[in-house]
Amino acid sequence: MTKRPPESFDAEIVATLREVLNIAVEHIALENRTPATKAKMAETIVREAAEGVTDAGELVSSAVRAGEIPAA
């Protein structure tokens, strides 16, 4: 897949990225599931998707890594 800016994501891609986030959140500690940490994880997913990452497993893994450390 080619690199594209986030503003070009269509509704189907956005729905998929939202599902990736929901899956990733289930894999982090309960105490880290704050709105700020979820936002950090979402930013990670969107950034990587914009860079061309299309594998859901890779996106989940990256988001989980981002969510292991709570956002300040």
N, C-alpha and C positions, 0 to 999 in steps of 0.2 A: 504494500500500500504506500502511496506517496505521502510526503509530509504535507500537512495542511494546518492552517490556523484554526483554533477552537471555534471561532465564529462560523465556520463552514460545516460544523457537525450538524447532520440532519436529526430529526426527531428519533429515528430508529437507533442511531449511534448514541444519542444522549440517553435513551432508555437502557441500552446495553451498558454504558458506563455507570449509570446509576445502579444497575444490578451488580456490576463488579464491585462497586463501593459497598453495597449491602453485604455481599459475601465476605469482603475483606474485613469489615467491621466485626463480623461474627468470629473472626480469628484473633482478635486482640483482647487483652484483659478487660474485664468489665469496668474497672476504675479508669481506664483510658478512653472509654466511649463517651467523651465529651463533645459538644458541638465544635469546639476549636480543633480537637484532634481529628474529628471526622472531616472538617474543612481542609485540614492539612493533607489528609489522605485523598480527598477528592482532587485537590490541586495536583497531587502527584499523578493520579490517574489521567487527568486531562492533559497535563504536560507531556506525559509519555505517549499518550494517544496522538497528540499533535505532532510528536516527533516520529510517528509512524508505527509505534508498537500496536499490534492488533491482536496478539495472543492474550486471551482473558486470564490465563494462568500467570503470565508474566505481570500483567497489570495488578492482579490480586496480590502477588508476592511483593511487588514494589510498595503497594499501599499498606500492606501489613507491616513491612519494615518501617515505613513512615509513622505508623500508628503505635509502634512499640514504645516510642518515647512520647509522652503526652505533650501537646502543644501548650505553650506558656500563656 
